[in-house]
Amino acid sequence: MSLYRDSAVVLRVQKLGEADRIITLLTRRYGKVRAVAKGVRRTTSRFGARVEPFCHIDVQLYTGRTLDVITQVQTLDAFGAHIVDDYQRYTSACAVLETVDRLAAEEGEPVLRLYLLATGALRALAGRERDSSLVLDAFLLRAMSFAGWAPALDECARCNARGPHAAFNVAAGGAVCAECRPAGSVRPSAATLPLLEALLHGDWAVAEAATTPVRREGSGLIAAHLQWHMERQLRSLPLVERSEWKVPEIIRERAAELGATQDPVASPAGEDG
């Protein structure tokens, strides 16, 4: 059996047998890894509390035939201690972990940028210096950029004409010009797409100056765009506490105002939810 060591974020845990757990990790060098933590459900466990979701750890494992086995764990950042007592931050952090778990689909494939995005988002949520909704939306935009799904914001998604453009269409890939605008496109407020641009590039002065309705509309566009490309709904997103925020009703309401005949965020055929 070969030993290896890496830093990792704990994404989720599953019970195994009477005392063990399967821990899903996103590691810095090896990507997603599923490993067994033996005896961690016993009160005498040496590192049971260190392999809970949101933990950032230094972990040693040895390679098993089906699942690797965790042998040593050292805490690097106890993000969970500053997240779990705040519902809004907790649900935002759950959405971060679920998104990471979905995007890092292949085990053992290095995804350094996604690892850095995840640790950065959890650190920001635990630090409580920024609004958790803005932190989550910034993470989702950057995660989509990592996956190759970043929405077009300052150019037309179809013809690349420079913007700003008034319409946004999830299926088309983002902002669309008047000539390319498909049926079912929405017209966000003038400040919404600049907010998304600011979140994507880390311009927090602009992002934090946005009003609540603009933030709410931006969150709806981001969530709809992400779930369209994932072809399934994130279970944690509807639980995120946002004032009067719904996905994807906000976009459907906008489309209805325009007299659209097609649902801009309709589920693809065969989606399992």
Phi, psi and chi 1 to 4 in degrees:
 res  aa     phi    psi   chi1   chi2   chi3   chi4
   1 MET       -  134.4  -59.5  -67.1 -177.6      -
   2 SER  -101.1  137.4   59.5      -      -      -
   3 LEU   -92.3  146.3  -74.4  170.8      -      -
   4 TYR  -148.0  160.1   64.7   99.5      -      -
   5 ARG  -136.2  145.2 -165.4  176.8 -165.6   99.0
   6 ASP  -162.6  163.6 -156.3   -6.8      -      -
   7 SER   -89.2  150.8   55.5      -      -      -
   8 ALA  -157.0  158.4      -      -      -      -
   9 VAL  -109.4  133.5  173.7      -      -      -
  10 VAL   -80.1  119.1  179.1      -      -      -
  11 LEU   -90.5  -45.3  -59.3 -178.3      -      -
  12 ARG  -162.3  165.2   56.1 -170.4  169.9   93.4
  13 VAL  -133.3  149.7  -59.4      -      -      -
  14 GLN  -136.6  143.4  -61.2  166.7  -93.3      -
  15 LYS   -69.6  145.0  -68.2 -180.0 -179.4  178.9
  16 LEU  -141.0  116.2  179.4   66.0      -      -
  17 GLY    64.6 -150.9      -      -      -      -
  18 GLU   -88.0  -26.7  -65.1 -177.1   -1.8      -
  19 ALA  -135.8   -7.5      -      -      -      -
  20 ASP   -99.5  169.8  -55.3  -21.1      -      -
  21 ARG  -141.4  148.6  -82.3 -179.7  175.4  161.8
  22 ILE   -94.3  123.5  -62.0  173.8      -      -
  23 ILE  -107.8  124.3  -47.2  -63.6      -      -
  24 THR   -95.3  121.1  -57.9      -      -      -
  25 LEU  -117.0  148.2  -54.9  166.3      -      -
  26 LEU  -110.1  109.2 -176.2   73.3      -      -
  27 THR   -96.0  159.9   67.1      -      -      -
  28 ARG   -68.6  -42.3 -175.2 -177.3 -176.8   95.3
  29 ARG  -103.9  -24.8  -71.4 -178.5  -67.2  172.0
  30 TYR  -113.0    5.5  -57.5  100.0      -      -
  31 GLY    71.8 -146.5      -      -      -      -
  32 LYS   -78.6  133.8 -172.3  159.2   72.9  172.9
  33 VAL  -134.9  134.3  172.2      -      -      -
  34 ARG  -107.8  125.1  -66.1  172.4   71.9 -116.8
  35 ALA  -139.2  156.1      -      -      -      -
  36 VAL   -92.9  130.6  175.8      -      -      -
  37 ALA  -107.3  106.3      -      -      -      -
  38 LYS   -80.7  132.6  -65.5 -171.9  174.2 -179.0
  39 GLY    74.2   10.8      -      -      -      -
  40 VAL   -73.2  -14.7  -67.0      -      -      -
  41 ARG   -87.0   -2.6  -68.7  162.5   57.7 -162.4
  42 ARG   -83.9  149.2  -62.8 -166.6 -177.6  103.5
  43 THR   -66.8  -19.3   55.3      -      -      -
  44 THR   -90.9    5.2   55.8      -      -      -
  45 SER   -60.7  140.3  171.0      -      -      -
  46 ARG   -76.5  -27.4  -67.9  176.3  -64.6  129.2
  47 PHE  -140.8   27.5   50.8   75.7      -      -
  48 GLY   -57.9  -43.1      -      -      -      -
  49 ALA   -73.4  -13.1      -      -      -      -
  50 ARG   -88.6   -9.1  -58.5  174.9 -166.0  170.6
  51 VAL  -118.0   45.0  -73.6      -      -      -
  52 GLU  -100.9  155.9  -66.5  -68.2  -24.5      -
  53 PRO   -52.9  145.6  -28.5   36.4      -      -
  54 PHE    83.3   -8.6  -45.1  124.7      -      -
  55 CYS   -74.3  138.9  -72.0      -      -      -
  56 HIS  -109.2  116.7 -175.9 -147.0      -      -
  57 ILE  -132.0  160.3   58.0  176.7      -      -
  58 ASP  -102.8  120.9 -179.7   84.9      -      -
  59 VAL  -128.9  141.3   59.0      -      -      -
  60 GLN  -111.3  134.9  179.4  175.0  -77.5      -
  61 LEU  -134.7  157.4  -49.3   96.7      -      -
  62 TYR  -122.4  148.9   72.8   82.3      -      -
  63 THR   -75.5  123.9  -53.6      -      -      -
  64 GLY  -103.6  178.7      -      -      -      -
  65 ARG   -72.0  -37.9  -77.2 -168.8  -71.2 -177.6
  66 THR  -116.4  -50.1   54.5      -      -      -
  67 LEU  -123.6  142.6  -66.7  171.7      -      -
  68 ASP   -71.6  164.1  -64.6  -10.3      -      -
  69 VAL  -122.9  130.0  178.7      -      -      -
  70 ILE   -79.2  128.3  -64.5  172.9      -      -
  71 THR  -112.7  -31.3   58.6      -      -      -
  72 GLN  -142.7  145.5  -67.3 -177.7   16.6      -
  73 VAL  -141.4  134.5  179.1      -      -      -
  74 GLN  -130.6  131.9 -179.6  178.5  -10.5      -
  75 THR   -74.8  129.5  -59.7      -      -      -
  76 LEU   -96.6  -46.6  -62.2  177.1      -      -
  77 ASP  -143.3  124.9  -62.7  -73.1      -      -
  78 ALA   -92.9   70.0      -      -      -      -
  79 PHE   -61.0  -37.1  -65.9  133.5      -      -
  80 GLY   -58.2  -33.2      -      -      -      -
  81 ALA   -61.8  -26.3      -      -      -      -
  82 HIS  -105.2    6.5  -54.8  -73.0      -      -
  83 ILE  -116.4  -42.9  -70.3  174.6      -      -
  84 VAL   -68.5  -18.0  -64.2      -      -      -
  85 ASP   -90.7    4.5   62.1  -15.5      -      -
  86 ASP  -126.2  111.7 -176.6  -52.8      -      -
  87 TYR   -58.4  -43.6 -179.5   78.2      -      -
  88 GLN   -64.5  -42.1 -171.9  174.2   15.6      -
  89 ARG   -71.4  -36.1  -66.6 -175.1 -177.5  -82.4
  90 TYR   -62.9  -47.9  171.7   74.8      -      -
  91 THR   -68.3  -34.0   53.0      -      -      -
  92 SER   -65.1  -42.3  -64.7      -      -      -
  93 ALA   -65.7  -37.0      -      -      -      -
  94 CYS   -61.8  -39.7  -72.5      -      -      -
  95 ALA   -65.8  -36.5      -      -      -      -
  96 VAL   -61.6  -49.3  168.0      -      -      -
  97 LEU   -65.0  -40.1  -63.9 -169.8      -      -
  98 GLU   -66.0  -40.3 -174.1 -179.7   -3.4      -
  99 THR   -62.3  -44.5  -58.5      -      -      -
 100 VAL   -60.9  -44.4  169.1      -      -      -
 101 ASP   -61.3  -38.2 -163.1   12.6      -      -
 102 ARG   -73.0  -40.4  -64.0  -80.8  178.8   84.4
 103 LEU   -74.8  -31.8  -67.5 -178.5      -      -
 104 ALA   -89.9   68.5      -      -      -      -
 105 ALA   -71.3  -38.1      -      -      -      -
 106 GLU   -91.3  123.3  -63.6  -65.1  -32.6      -
 107 GLU   -71.3  142.2  -66.5 -176.0   28.1      -
 108 GLY    80.9    4.2      -      -      -      -
 109 GLU   -98.4  117.6  179.8  179.4  -32.7      -
 110 PRO   -59.2  133.2  -23.2   34.2      -      -
 111 VAL  -138.8   65.9  -77.5      -      -      -
 112 LEU   -58.1  -44.4  175.4   60.0      -      -
 113 ARG   -61.8  -40.2 -174.3  179.6  173.3 -167.2
 114 LEU   -66.4  -38.9 -171.2   59.5      -      -
 115 TYR   -60.2  -44.7  165.6   85.3      -      -
 116 LEU   -67.2  -38.1  -65.6  174.8      -      -
 117 LEU   -63.4  -42.5  -74.1  173.6      -      -
 118 ALA   -65.3  -48.1      -      -      -      -
 119 THR   -65.1  -37.2   53.9      -      -      -
 120 GLY   -64.6  -42.4      -      -      -      -
 121 ALA   -66.0  -44.1      -      -      -      -
 122 LEU   -65.1  -38.5  -68.0  175.2      -      -
 123 ARG   -63.6  -41.1 -176.2  171.0  -72.5  109.3
 124 ALA   -67.1  -40.5      -      -      -      -
 125 LEU   -65.9  -41.0  -70.9  169.0      -      -
 126 ALA   -69.6  -31.2      -      -      -      -
 127 GLY   -72.7  -23.1      -      -      -      -
 128 ARG    60.2   25.4  -56.1 -167.8  177.7 -162.5
 129 GLU   -90.7  -19.8  -65.3 -179.7    3.3      -
 130 ARG  -125.0  156.6  -56.8 -164.6 -173.5  -79.5
 131 ASP   -60.4  131.4  179.5   79.6      -      -
 132 SER   -64.8  -32.1   59.4      -      -      -
 133 SER   -65.7  -40.1  -66.7      -      -      -
 134 LEU   -66.8  -39.8  -68.8  179.6      -      -
 135 VAL   -61.5  -46.0  171.6      -      -      -
 136 LEU   -62.6  -46.3  173.6   59.2      -      -
 137 ASP   -64.5  -38.8  -72.0  -19.0      -      -
 138 ALA   -63.1  -42.1      -      -      -      -
 139 PHE   -63.1  -45.2  166.2   78.9      -      -
 140 LEU   -62.7  -41.8  -66.2  177.2      -      -
 141 LEU   -62.4  -43.7  -78.6  167.3      -      -
 142 ARG   -71.9  -34.0  -63.7  171.5 -165.7 -177.6
 143 ALA   -65.6  -38.7      -      -      -      -
 144 MET   -66.2  -35.8  -75.5 -168.9  -76.0      -
 145 SER   -62.9  -41.2  178.5      -      -      -
 146 PHE   -59.8  -40.5  159.5   79.9      -      -
 147 ALA   -81.1   -6.8      -      -      -      -
 148 GLY    87.1   17.7      -      -      -      -
 149 TRP  -113.0   14.4  -56.2  -27.2      -      -
 150 ALA   -56.0  131.8      -      -      -      -
 151 PRO   -70.4  144.6   26.0  -34.0      -      -
 152 ALA   -69.6  129.5      -      -      -      -
 153 LEU  -119.9  -37.7  -60.4  173.4      -      -
 154 ASP  -115.6   10.3   58.4   -1.7      -      -
 155 GLU  -145.5  160.9   73.8  -80.3  -22.5      -
 156 CYS   -68.9  132.5  176.3      -      -      -
 157 ALA   -65.7  -20.1      -      -      -      -
 158 ARG  -102.0  -45.2  -70.7 -167.2  164.7  179.1
 159 CYS  -113.1   -1.0   69.0      -      -      -
 160 ASN    65.6   15.0  -65.8  -37.7      -      -
 161 ALA   -63.4  136.0      -      -      -      -
 162 ARG   -65.5  144.3  -62.2  -63.2  -62.5  176.7
 163 GLY   -95.3 -159.9      -      -      -      -
 164 PRO   -76.0  151.7   28.6  -35.4      -      -
 165 HIS  -116.5  150.7  -60.3  -62.0      -      -
 166 ALA   -87.5  -19.7      -      -      -      -
 167 ALA  -109.6  156.6      -      -      -      -
 168 PHE  -138.8  132.3 -170.6   97.9      -      -
 169 ASN  -133.2  118.6 -171.9  -79.7      -      -
 170 VAL   -61.5  -47.7  171.3      -      -      -
 171 ALA   -65.7  -32.2      -      -      -      -
 172 ALA   -76.7  -21.6      -      -      -      -
 173 GLY   112.9   10.0      -      -      -      -
 174 GLY   136.5 -142.5      -      -      -      -
 175 ALA   -65.1  142.5      -      -      -      -
 176 VAL  -134.8  145.1  -74.8      -      -      -
 177 CYS   -78.6  171.7   65.9      -      -      -
 178 ALA   -62.1  -34.7      -      -      -      -
 179 GLU   -72.9  -32.5  -70.8   74.5   19.3      -
 180 CYS   -98.0   -4.4  -62.7      -      -      -
 181 ARG   -63.0  116.3  179.7  167.6   64.3   89.3
 182 PRO   -77.9  164.8   -7.6   23.3      -      -
 183 ALA   -61.8  141.0      -      -      -      -
 184 GLY    92.6   -0.5      -      -      -      -
 185 SER   -68.9  152.8  -61.2      -      -      -
 186 VAL  -109.3  160.8  -63.1      -      -      -
 187 ARG  -117.3   90.2  -71.4 -178.6  177.2  -90.7
 188 PRO   -67.3  163.9   23.8  -31.2      -      -
 189 SER   -63.0  160.2   66.1      -      -      -
 190 ALA   -61.3  -24.6      -      -      -      -
 191 ALA   -91.8   -7.3      -      -      -      -
 192 THR   -73.0  -49.4  -60.2      -      -      -
 193 LEU   -66.5  -37.8  -64.8 -172.2      -      -
 194 PRO   -60.0  -33.0  -29.1   37.3      -      -
 195 LEU   -63.5  -46.4  167.8   62.0      -      -
 196 LEU   -61.7  -39.8  -90.7   57.2      -      -
 197 GLU   -62.7  -41.5 -173.1   80.2   21.4      -
 198 ALA   -65.0  -41.4      -      -      -      -
 199 LEU   -65.5  -39.8  -69.5  171.3      -      -
 200 LEU   -63.6  -37.2 -179.7   61.3      -      -
 201 HIS  -104.3    5.3  -61.6  -67.5      -      -
 202 GLY    77.5   26.6      -      -      -      -
 203 ASP   -87.4   83.1 -171.1  -14.5      -      -
 204 TRP   -72.1  -25.5  -71.0  101.4      -      -
 205 ALA   -62.1  -43.9      -      -      -      -
 206 VAL   -69.6  -44.1  171.0      -      -      -
 207 ALA   -61.9  -44.1      -      -      -      -
 208 GLU   -75.1  -15.1  -68.9  172.5  -18.6      -
 209 ALA   -83.8   -9.6      -      -      -      -
 210 ALA   -68.3  144.7      -      -      -      -
 211 THR   -76.5  165.0   63.2      -      -      -
 212 THR   -60.1  -44.8  -62.2      -      -      -
 213 PRO   -61.4  -37.1  -24.2   34.8      -      -
 214 VAL   -67.1  -43.0  169.5      -      -      -
 215 ARG   -61.9  -42.5  -66.6 -174.9 -172.7 -172.1
 216 ARG   -64.0  -43.1 -172.9  166.3   60.8 -116.3
 217 GLU   -66.1  -41.0 -172.8  172.5   52.4      -
 218 GLY   -62.1  -40.7      -      -      -      -
 219 SER   -61.9  -39.5  -63.6      -      -      -
 220 GLY   -64.6  -42.2      -      -      -      -
 221 LEU   -64.1  -43.3  -67.2  176.4      -      -
 222 ILE   -62.9  -48.6  -68.7  167.7      -      -
 223 ALA   -63.5  -42.3      -      -      -      -
 224 ALA   -64.9  -40.7      -      -      -      -
 225 HIS   -64.8  -43.7 -168.8   85.6      -      -
 226 LEU   -62.7  -48.4  173.0   66.7      -      -
 227 GLN   -73.2  -26.7  -66.5  175.9  138.8      -
 228 TRP   -62.2  -46.6  174.0  -86.0      -      -
 229 HIS   -75.9  -30.1  -73.8  -79.0      -      -
 230 MET   -74.5  -20.7  -80.5 -169.9  168.9      -
 231 GLU    62.0   29.2  -60.8 -175.2   -7.6      -
 232 ARG  -166.2  158.0   62.4 -170.2  -56.0  173.9
 233 GLN   -85.9  141.2 -177.5  178.3    3.0      -
 234 LEU   -79.4  125.9  -69.0  177.2      -      -
 235 ARG   -64.7  -30.8  -67.3 -175.4  178.2   89.7
 236 SER   -80.9  -23.0   52.6      -      -      -
 237 LEU   -62.0  -43.7  -91.7 -176.3      -      -
 238 PRO   -63.3  -17.3  -23.6   35.4      -      -
 239 LEU   -86.9  -13.8  -57.2  177.4      -      -
 240 VAL   -65.3  128.3  175.4      -      -      -
 241 GLU   -79.5  107.4 -171.8  175.6   87.7      -
 242 ARG  -132.2  139.5  -55.4 -179.0 -166.7  -98.2
 243 SER   -61.7  113.3  177.3      -      -      -
 244 GLU    54.2   32.5  -61.1  179.2    9.7      -
 245 TRP   -99.1  128.6  177.4   77.7      -      -
 246 LYS  -135.3  149.3  -67.0 -177.5  179.4  180.0
 247 VAL  -128.6  128.5  177.9      -      -      -
 248 PRO  -104.0   26.1   34.6  -31.8      -      -
 249 GLU   -56.7  -36.3  -75.9   82.3   -3.2      -
 250 ILE   -59.9  -35.8 -174.6  172.3      -      -
 251 ILE   -77.1  -37.9  -62.9  179.2      -      -
 252 ARG   -62.5  -39.0  -69.2 -161.3  175.3  102.0
 253 GLU   -63.1  -42.2  -70.6  169.8    4.4      -
 254 ARG   -62.6  -42.7  -77.0  -77.7 -175.1  154.6
 255 ALA   -64.3  -38.2      -      -      -      -
 256 ALA   -63.6  -36.7      -      -      -      -
 257 GLU   -61.3  -30.6  -69.1  172.5    4.9      -
 258 LEU   -88.4   -0.8  -63.2  170.6      -      -
 259 GLY    73.4   30.4      -      -      -      -
 260 ALA   -67.6  147.2      -      -      -      -
 261 THR  -103.4   -5.7   58.1      -      -      -
 262 GLN  -128.9  144.4  112.2 -175.1   26.7      -
 263 ASP   -76.4  117.9 -172.5  -18.0      -      -
 264 PRO   -70.3  -12.2   25.6  -33.6      -      -
 265 VAL  -126.8   31.5  -70.1      -      -      -
 266 ALA   -61.5  142.5      -      -      -      -
 267 SER   -69.4  137.3  -60.1      -      -      -
 268 PRO   -63.1  155.4  -18.9   29.9      -      -
 269 ALA   -59.8  134.4      -      -      -      -
 270 GLY    85.7    7.2      -      -      -      -
 271 GLU   -66.6  139.5 -180.0  176.2  -22.7      -
 272 ASP  -100.9    4.1   60.0    6.8      -      -
 273 GLY    81.6      -      -      -      -      -
